[in-house]
C-alpha cells in the first residue's frame, strides 16, 4: 500500500478531529459484533468511543484459526450522530493477514500485523441498534517463503452494533 495514502488518511483524521464541532458534549459508547478487520480480523467484537459527532477511536478482538486477532485505530463519520445513514473512513493497525502453512496434510496458521484503511457505512435502524459494513484496503507484505493465493489486497466486514 502506498505510504502517501497513509499520510492522507492521517491528515484527514487529524483535520476532522480538531476542527469538527461537537453538537453533543456527551461521549457515545458503541459495542459491536461481526466478522472482519474491525472485529480483530475474524469473528469477534469491538468497542468504539465517540469523542464528538465525527471522530471515534476503536479497538477490536476476534477469534482466528489458532490465534486471537486484534485491531486498534480511529474512525471518521459524516454526517453527525443523529443521521440514520453515516459514511465512515476507518484507519486500523493490527491483525490483517492470516498465513497458512500446509505440511503432510496438516495446516498451521500464523498472523501478520499491519495497516488497513477502509470506507464504510453505518445504518442506524433503531434508537440504539445499527448495521455496519466496510470495505478495507490491506497493507499485505507476505514474508519470503509464502505464496500469495490471490492478488486481492482488500477485505470486507459486516457487523451489528449497539450504542448508548
N, C-alpha and C positions, 0 to 999 in steps of 0.2 A: 504494500500500500504506500502511496506517495506521502512523503513527510510534509509536503505542502498542504495536503488535506488535513493532517493532524493540526497544523498551525492554524488553518482556517477554522476548524471546529473549536479549538481552544480559544481563539479570538472571539468567536460568536458566544461561547459560554461566558467568557468574562464580560463582554459587552452587555448581554442581556441581564447578567447577574447584578451588575452595579447600576444599570440605567433603568431597569423596569420598575415602574411604580407599583407598590403593593396596595391593592384595594382592600385587603383584609390583613390586619395585624396578627391574626392567629396562624399558627403553624397548621398545616394539613398533613395528617399521617395516613399512609396508604400501605396496606399489606396485600400481596398478590400471590397467586399460584399459577403455574403454567409450565410450558416447555420452551426452551431456547436460552439464548445468552443471558438475558436479564434474570433468569432463574438459575444461575450457576452453570449454564451451558448444557443442562439436561432437564430433567423433571425436578422442579423444586419450588422455592418461594423467594420472595424479595420484600424489602422494606424501602419505602421512599418517604422523605420528609419534605413537604412543600414549604420552602422558606418564604416565598412570596407567590404571586399568581403565576409566575412564569418559570421559576427555577426550583429544581429538587435534586439533592444528592440521592443516590440509590445504592443499595448493597443486595446481593443475592447469593443463595446457596442452593446447590442441587445435587442430585444423585446421578452419577455417571458409572459406566462399567468399571468396576474395581477402584473407583475413586470418588471423592467429593469435589465438585466443581464450585467455583466462586467467581464473583464479579463485583466490582465497585466502580462508580462513576457518577455522572450527572446527566440530568435531562433538562431540556428547554421545552416549554409548552407555549403554544399560541392557538387561539386566544386564551384568556384567563380561566380561572377555576369554574366559573358559572356556566361555561359553554357546554352544550350537550356533546359536540364533537370537537376534539382538540388534536391538532397535529403536534408531533413532538420530534425533537432531534436528541439522540442519545449518544454519549461517548462512554465507553466502558474499558476497563483494564481487568484482565483475569483470564480464566479458562476459556479458550476459544477454539482449541483444536484437540481432537482425540486421535491418537496414533495407535494403529493396530498392528501387532506382530503375530504372524501365524507360523508355528513350528510343529511339525509332526502331528498335525490335526488339531492342536490346541491353540487358543488365541490368548494373547496378553495385550492389555490396553495401557496406554500411558497418555498423559495430558500435557499440553503446552499452553503457556500463558502468553498473552499479547494484547494489543489494542484492537478495538472494534468500534465502528461508528454506524449509526443507523437512523432511519426515518420511520416513523410510525404514526398510528392514530389511537386515540383513547376515546371510546364511545361510552358516555355515561348514560345508562339505561334505567337508573333509579336514583333515589336520593343518595345512596351510599355505594351502589354497585356500578362497575364499569367493565367493558371488554377491551382488551389491549391487543394490538397486532403491530409487529415491527419487521422491517427488512434491514439486515446488517451487512456491511462490507467488513470482512475479517482480514487482519494482517496475518497471513499464513507464511511462516518461514519454516518449511519442512526440513528437519535435520537430515544430514547425509546418511544414507543407508535406508531411507524410507522412500516408498514410491507413492506419489500422489494419484489417487484414483480418478478424481475429477479435476478439471481446471477451474472449478467453481470456487470462488473466494467470497461466497455470500451465504447467509443463513437467515432463516425466518424464525419468528417466535409468536406464540399465541398464549393468552392468559386472561384471567379474571382478577379483578381487584376490588377491595373494599376500603372505603375511606371514611375518616371521621375527623 
